Amino acid sequence: MKNVARTIFSFAFLLSGIAHFASPKLFIALMPREVPNRKFWVDSSGVVELLLAAGLWLQPVRKLAGWGTIILMILFTPIHVYDLM
């Protein structure tokens, strides 16, 4: 079961990380206009997502990547709630 969850999360984070660089305007449009330097934040979150996707498969950092995934999901939830409004 752990490998299934790891595969799903790493694949989702890999695709999302790539998408941040392939279509940055899409992600910039999702962010509130009040956030400064939105392109920087889109690029940074894309890098973090790619690192977390890889980290979920690397034994020395797997636990840290798991916690990073949880933290990132908590941090991004308000942005996605904003999108729904």
SULSUL-V176674 format. One record per residue. N is the residue number from 1. RES is the residue in three letters. PHI is phi as a letter, one per 30 degrees, with the letter a starting at -180 (none if undefined). BURIAL is I if it has 9 or more other C-alpha atoms within 8 Angstrom, else O. Layout:
BEGIN
n=N res=RES phi=PHI burial=BURIAL
n=N res=RES phi=PHI burial=BURIAL
END
This chain:
BEGIN
n=1 res=MET phi=none burial=O
n=2 res=LYS phi=d burial=O
n=3 res=ASN phi=d burial=O
n=4 res=VAL phi=d burial=O
n=5 res=ALA phi=d burial=O
n=6 res=ARG phi=d burial=I
n=7 res=THR phi=d burial=O
n=8 res=ILE phi=d burial=O
n=9 res=PHE phi=d burial=I
n=10 res=SER phi=d burial=I
n=11 res=PHE phi=d burial=I
n=12 res=ALA phi=d burial=O
n=13 res=PHE phi=d burial=I
n=14 res=LEU phi=d burial=I
n=15 res=LEU phi=d burial=O
n=16 res=SER phi=d burial=I
n=17 res=GLY phi=d burial=I
n=18 res=ILE phi=d burial=I
n=19 res=ALA phi=d burial=I
n=20 res=HIS phi=d burial=I
n=21 res=PHE phi=c burial=I
n=22 res=ALA phi=d burial=O
n=23 res=SER phi=b burial=O
n=24 res=PRO phi=d burial=I
n=25 res=LYS phi=d burial=O
n=26 res=LEU phi=d burial=O
n=27 res=PHE phi=d burial=I
n=28 res=ILE phi=d burial=I
n=29 res=ALA phi=d burial=O
n=30 res=LEU phi=d burial=I
n=31 res=MET phi=d burial=I
n=32 res=PRO phi=e burial=O
n=33 res=ARG phi=d burial=O
n=34 res=GLU phi=d burial=O
n=35 res=VAL phi=d burial=O
n=36 res=PRO phi=d burial=O
n=37 res=ASN phi=h burial=O
n=38 res=ARG phi=e burial=I
n=39 res=LYS phi=d burial=O
n=40 res=PHE phi=e burial=O
n=41 res=TRP phi=d burial=O
n=42 res=VAL phi=d burial=I
n=43 res=ASP phi=d burial=I
n=44 res=SER phi=d burial=O
n=45 res=SER phi=d burial=I
n=46 res=GLY phi=d burial=I
n=47 res=VAL phi=d burial=I
n=48 res=VAL phi=d burial=I
n=49 res=GLU phi=d burial=I
n=50 res=LEU phi=d burial=I
n=51 res=LEU phi=d burial=O
n=52 res=LEU phi=d burial=I
n=53 res=ALA phi=e burial=I
n=54 res=ALA phi=d burial=I
n=55 res=GLY phi=d burial=I
n=56 res=LEU phi=d burial=I
n=57 res=TRP phi=c burial=O
n=58 res=LEU phi=c burial=O
n=59 res=GLN phi=e burial=O
n=60 res=PRO phi=d burial=O
n=61 res=VAL phi=b burial=I
n=62 res=ARG phi=e burial=I
n=63 res=LYS phi=d burial=I
n=64 res=LEU phi=d burial=O
n=65 res=ALA phi=d burial=I
n=66 res=GLY phi=d burial=I
n=67 res=TRP phi=d burial=O
n=68 res=GLY phi=d burial=I
n=69 res=THR phi=d burial=I
n=70 res=ILE phi=d burial=O
n=71 res=ILE phi=d burial=O
n=72 res=LEU phi=d burial=O
n=73 res=MET phi=d burial=O
n=74 res=ILE phi=d burial=O
n=75 res=LEU phi=d burial=O
n=76 res=PHE phi=d burial=O
n=77 res=THR phi=e burial=O
n=78 res=PRO phi=d burial=O
n=79 res=ILE phi=d burial=I
n=80 res=HIS phi=d burial=I
n=81 res=VAL phi=d burial=O
n=82 res=TYR phi=e burial=O
n=83 res=ASP phi=d burial=O
n=84 res=LEU phi=d burial=O
n=85 res=MET phi=d burial=O
END
